[in-house]
Amino acid sequence: MNTIVALCAVGAERVLGNEIKYLGYNLISNAPGRVSFSGDDDALFRSNLCLRTADRVYLQAAAYPAEDFDDLFAGAYDVNWQDYFKKNTRIVVDKVRVYKSKLNSEHSIQSMVQKAVYKKLGDVWKIPVLPETGEKADIRVYMDENTAILLLDLSGLPLHKRGYRADGGIAPLRETTAAVLLQMMMWRRKTPLHDPFCGSGTIPIEATLYAYNVAPGFGRNFAIENLAFYDQKRALQIKKEEAAKIRTDVEVRITGSDIDRAAIERSAKNAEYACVTAGRALQLIGSDARIVRPDFVQSDFKDLQPPYPEGLILCNPPYGERLDDEDKAEKLYKDMADLFRDFKNWRIGVITSNKKFQELSGFYASSSKELKAGNLDTRFYMFKECLCRRNKNGYCC
């Protein structure tokens, strides 16, 4: 069994852990922004292909005590790196993270691990200088309370880069974050879903992939494909196994709207790419079934009316940077009170970096969760109960 580490937005660890368990793997531990689990060799590829809320997947190559640089070098040298890399691989220790450790110079840690890896490969292969003419492979180092954890990147590009978004517009929501929001709202495919600020279509598209059980990684490649142990035939079989799980016999009602016509065109284009990729996955198992595209319409959110008695509004409304004016953003949040009143029997989820959202809208969430993806601090407000006007203490007026 392998120890595998999946990274995610800080605050999304439980959601990612549930996903990992659903795939059939056992959780080991978690820390802010990462979850460790055990899995067989298939898990190295399948987790990249299937996990919706993970930002990256790593193979843990080693974990050992390292209170000084001699310990750090010796532990890194002991790893059988020749089992992972080809002779022409260009190896990079790309990032170092330090937490409560005696060794705290990120640059020195990076240099020492890199030196140990190249020394080991040179000794095993009897090559004084490695050619480095092949594909790049990244190693990440965590120094956690004097324990060195060496991780080999299996993903390559971050997993939020699904391959379907040709144009993201201004400050788009990450695909992995959209998937987290869907899980936090416990959305089910039979529930109508609408995004009134669809932007580039990320939320409706991720909902579509989830509703039809399409693995999010079908449209891209992964760093594992360049490593020495990669089994191309087995990877193709895993793809076929996951393609066979795609549901095309379900009815879903997923829509998006935006006041900007260009956003509607962008969303429809991205959705088409995503659904065509799903269709190609189905062709692996000889199926010509079609994934129904989400519908996008041009509309001001203030003009919307609920098309069904109940459903879910899930959105990432524009903020100051996207509107070029903080005052415009705050006015928009005040106007969103109309959306809450018009869709009072719907559940609503709103993610924003504006800390005054509840105060401005006049509605207070039944629960909320901080999420940090990259350098952006956001809060996800979940209105899962009565949507009549609420005061700051959470009581209906």
Beta strands, then each sheet from edge to edge (+ up, - down):
strand 1: 2-7
strand 2: 26-31
strand 3: 34-39
strand 4: 56-65
strand 5: 90-99
strand 6: 136-144
strand 7: 147-153
strand 8: 193-195
strand 9: 254-258
strand 10: 295-298
strand 11: 312-315
strand 12: 347-352
strand 13: 367-373
strand 14: 376-383
sheet 1: 2+ 3- 1+ 4- 7+ 6- 5-
sheet 2: 10+ 9+ 8+ 11+ 12+ 14- 13+
end
